[in-house]
Amino acid sequence: MPFKNTVQNLFIFFSQKFTVSSNKIDAKLTELKKQNLKLSLKLSEYQDLAQENQKLKKALNFKTDKALELIGGEIISFDPSSWRRVVAINIGEKNGLSEGLYAVDEGGWLVGKITLVKKNYSRLVFITDPDFRMPVFVGDSSFGFLQGGLGQIKVLYIESNDSVKKGDKVWFRTPVSAMPIYIGEIRNVKKTSDSLFQDIDVKLYSEDTVFRKIFVIK
């Protein structure tokens, strides 16, 4: 009996020790997981800042090359419609904006147009919005209208006898600069005998669907 009691006491002692050790290990693992999460969030934050810095550098290079005045803004809300591509940005009249100004991404590719301006914010319509339309040049001499859309971007009213081909650049000029601002290039051209105009699809240069920074050409 004394031996049996001794064994039981030893078993209870080591069980308690093991339980205490397990609890300490669990607590340590929980703490390490928390620290790992904090480090992961910090790393993600640093990566975002690095990407943001790269975008700002690209925009600065574009601004210098084109000798343009750019006003940087950020998207603050999206149109709830599933087929519209309209956003609000956090710059407006107080920043010198007006309706009709165009916006580019950090690479200098056109992304949209300002259609409404208030004191502290503006409405921006992206090229991919079905209601977006603007005059553009195609190649060296052709002229038409860019039609936005969710699926395909078109250039309208290029006559059948105009010499345009796949790979030709689509571009425009602003009133403040003679330098071209590029939108994309011709993806496909179709000619039909029953139409005066060619069916032209455009591949956009800016394919970023989640914009953080928007640069409005003043």
C-alpha positions as CSV (number, residue, x, y, z in Angstrom):
1,M,0.0,0.0,0.0
2,P,2.7,2.5,0.8
3,F,4.4,1.7,-2.6
4,K,1.0,2.1,-4.3
5,N,0.4,5.5,-2.7
6,T,3.9,6.6,-3.6
7,V,3.3,5.7,-7.3
8,Q,-0.1,7.5,-7.3
9,N,1.5,10.6,-5.7
10,L,4.3,10.5,-8.3
11,F,1.8,10.1,-11.1
12,I,-0.3,13.0,-9.8
13,F,2.8,15.2,-9.4
14,F,4.1,14.6,-12.9
15,S,0.6,15.0,-14.3
16,Q,0.3,18.4,-12.7
17,K,3.8,19.3,-13.9
18,F,2.9,18.2,-17.5
19,T,-0.4,20.1,-17.3
20,V,1.4,23.3,-16.2
21,S,4.1,22.8,-18.9
22,S,1.4,22.3,-21.6
23,N,-0.4,25.4,-20.5
24,K,2.8,27.4,-20.7
25,I,3.6,26.0,-24.1
26,D,0.1,26.8,-25.3
27,A,0.4,30.3,-23.9
28,K,3.8,30.7,-25.6
29,L,2.4,29.5,-28.9
30,T,-0.5,31.9,-28.7
31,E,1.8,34.7,-28.0
32,L,4.1,33.7,-30.9
33,K,1.0,33.5,-33.2
34,K,0.1,37.1,-32.2
35,Q,3.6,38.3,-32.8
36,N,3.7,36.6,-36.2
37,L,0.4,38.2,-37.2
38,K,1.7,41.6,-36.2
39,L,4.8,41.1,-38.2
40,S,2.8,39.9,-41.2
41,L,0.6,43.0,-41.0
42,K,3.7,45.2,-40.7
43,L,5.3,43.5,-43.8
44,S,2.1,43.9,-45.8
45,E,2.0,47.6,-44.7
46,Y,5.6,48.1,-45.8
47,Q,4.9,46.4,-49.2
48,D,1.9,48.6,-49.8
49,L,4.0,51.7,-49.0
50,A,6.7,50.5,-51.4
51,Q,4.2,50.0,-54.1
52,E,2.7,53.4,-53.4
53,N,6.1,54.9,-53.6
54,Q,6.8,53.2,-57.0
55,K,3.5,54.6,-58.3
56,L,4.3,58.1,-57.2
57,K,7.7,57.9,-58.8
58,K,6.1,56.7,-62.1
59,A,3.6,59.6,-61.9
60,L,6.4,62.1,-61.3
61,N,8.4,60.8,-64.3
62,F,5.2,61.1,-66.5
63,K,4.6,64.6,-65.2
64,T,8.2,65.6,-66.0
65,D,8.2,64.0,-69.4
66,K,4.9,65.5,-70.5
67,A,5.4,68.8,-68.7
68,L,1.9,68.5,-67.2
69,E,0.4,69.5,-63.9
70,L,-1.1,66.5,-62.2
71,I,-3.3,66.5,-59.1
72,G,-3.2,63.3,-57.1
73,G,-6.4,62.0,-55.5
74,E,-7.8,58.8,-53.9
75,I,-11.0,56.9,-54.5
76,I,-13.4,57.3,-51.6
77,S,-16.5,55.5,-52.9
78,F,-17.8,53.4,-55.7
79,D,-21.1,53.6,-57.6
80,P,-23.3,50.7,-56.2
81,S,-24.5,49.7,-59.7
82,S,-23.1,46.4,-61.0
83,W,-22.7,47.7,-64.5
84,R,-21.5,51.3,-63.9
85,R,-17.8,52.2,-63.4
86,V,-18.1,55.4,-61.6
87,V,-16.2,56.5,-58.4
88,A,-15.9,59.6,-56.2
89,I,-12.4,60.9,-55.5
90,N,-11.3,63.1,-52.6
91,I,-10.3,66.2,-54.7
92,G,-12.5,68.9,-56.1
93,E,-13.0,72.6,-56.7
94,K,-10.6,73.5,-53.8
95,N,-7.9,71.7,-55.6
96,G,-8.6,73.5,-58.9
97,L,-10.6,70.7,-60.6
98,S,-13.3,71.3,-63.2
99,E,-15.6,69.1,-65.3
100,G,-14.1,67.6,-68.4
101,L,-10.6,67.0,-67.1
102,Y,-9.0,63.6,-67.7
103,A,-7.4,61.3,-65.2
104,V,-4.4,58.9,-65.6
105,D,-2.8,56.2,-63.6
106,E,0.8,56.3,-62.3
107,G,2.1,55.2,-65.7
108,G,0.4,58.0,-67.5
109,W,-2.2,55.8,-69.2
110,L,-5.7,57.3,-69.4
111,V,-8.2,55.8,-67.0
112,G,-11.2,58.2,-67.0
113,K,-12.8,61.6,-67.1
114,I,-14.1,64.0,-64.4
115,T,-17.9,64.6,-65.0
116,L,-18.9,66.3,-61.7
117,V,-17.0,68.6,-59.4
118,K,-17.9,69.7,-55.9
119,K,-15.9,71.6,-53.3
120,N,-14.2,68.6,-51.7
121,Y,-14.8,65.7,-54.1
122,S,-15.4,64.9,-57.7
123,R,-17.0,62.1,-59.8
124,L,-14.8,60.1,-62.1
125,V,-16.1,57.9,-64.9
126,F,-13.7,55.2,-65.9
127,I,-13.1,54.2,-69.6
128,T,-14.8,50.8,-68.8
129,D,-18.1,52.6,-68.0
130,P,-20.7,52.0,-70.8
131,D,-21.4,55.8,-71.0
132,F,-17.8,56.8,-71.4
133,R,-17.1,58.5,-74.8
134,M,-14.3,60.8,-76.0
135,P,-12.6,61.8,-79.3
136,V,-9.4,60.0,-80.0
137,F,-6.7,59.6,-82.7
138,V,-5.8,56.2,-84.0
139,G,-2.3,55.6,-85.5
140,D,-0.8,58.6,-87.3
141,S,-3.9,60.3,-88.9
142,S,-7.2,58.5,-88.2
143,F,-9.8,60.1,-85.9
144,G,-12.8,58.5,-84.2
145,F,-14.7,58.3,-80.9
146,L,-13.7,55.9,-78.1
147,Q,-16.7,54.1,-76.7
148,G,-16.4,52.6,-73.2
149,G,-17.8,49.3,-72.1
150,L,-17.7,46.5,-69.5
151,G,-16.6,43.9,-72.0
152,Q,-15.1,45.6,-75.0
153,I,-13.7,49.1,-75.7
154,K,-14.5,50.3,-79.2
155,V,-13.4,53.1,-81.5
156,L,-16.3,54.2,-83.5
157,Y,-16.7,56.1,-86.9
158,I,-13.4,55.1,-88.5
159,E,-14.3,54.9,-92.2
160,S,-13.7,51.7,-94.1
161,N,-11.1,53.2,-96.4
162,D,-9.0,54.5,-93.4
163,S,-5.8,52.6,-93.0
164,V,-5.8,51.3,-89.5
165,K,-4.4,48.0,-88.3
166,K,-3.9,45.8,-85.3
167,G,-1.3,47.4,-82.9
168,D,-1.9,51.0,-83.9
169,K,-1.9,53.2,-80.8
170,V,-5.0,55.0,-79.6
171,W,-4.2,58.4,-78.1
172,F,-5.3,62.0,-77.5
173,R,-3.9,65.4,-76.6
174,T,-4.9,67.8,-73.9
175,P,-5.3,71.5,-74.5
176,V,-2.3,72.2,-72.3
177,S,0.3,70.0,-74.0
178,A,1.2,68.9,-77.5
179,M,2.5,65.5,-76.2
180,P,0.2,62.5,-76.8
181,I,-1.4,60.7,-73.9
182,Y,-1.9,57.0,-74.8
183,I,-5.0,55.0,-74.0
184,G,-4.3,51.7,-75.6
185,E,-3.8,50.0,-79.0
186,I,-6.0,48.3,-81.6
187,R,-6.7,44.7,-80.7
188,N,-8.8,43.8,-83.7
189,V,-10.1,45.4,-86.9
190,K,-13.0,44.1,-89.0
191,K,-14.4,45.5,-92.2
192,T,-17.8,44.6,-93.5
193,S,-19.3,45.4,-96.9
194,D,-22.6,46.6,-95.5
195,S,-21.1,49.3,-93.2
196,L,-19.3,52.6,-93.9
197,F,-17.3,52.2,-90.7
198,Q,-14.8,49.6,-89.4
199,D,-15.5,47.5,-86.3
200,I,-12.5,48.3,-84.0
201,D,-11.7,46.7,-80.6
202,V,-9.2,48.4,-78.3
203,K,-6.8,46.9,-75.7
204,L,-6.3,49.4,-72.8
205,Y,-2.8,50.0,-71.6
206,S,-4.1,50.6,-68.0
207,E,-5.6,47.3,-66.9
208,D,-5.5,48.0,-63.1
209,T,-9.0,47.4,-61.9
210,V,-8.3,48.4,-58.3
211,F,-7.0,52.0,-58.3
212,R,-5.6,53.5,-55.2
213,K,-4.1,56.7,-56.7
214,I,-5.7,58.8,-59.5
215,F,-3.9,61.6,-61.1
216,V,-6.0,64.3,-62.8
217,I,-4.4,66.3,-65.6
218,K,-5.1,70.0,-64.8
